[in-house]
Amino acid sequence: RVLEQLAKAQQEAGGDVYRFYLPNCNKNGFYHSKQC
């Protein structure tokens, strides 16, 4: 559920807020903490 909430916040913020929650190389709103 937490990732869903972060995804909603990311979408509402235009893709800027999620960078503060999780460092992530994926710009599509998907959270892959080990992607880098």
Buried (B, 14 or more C-beta within 10 A) or exposed (E): EEEEEBBEEBEEEEEEEBEEBEEBEEEEEEBEEEEE
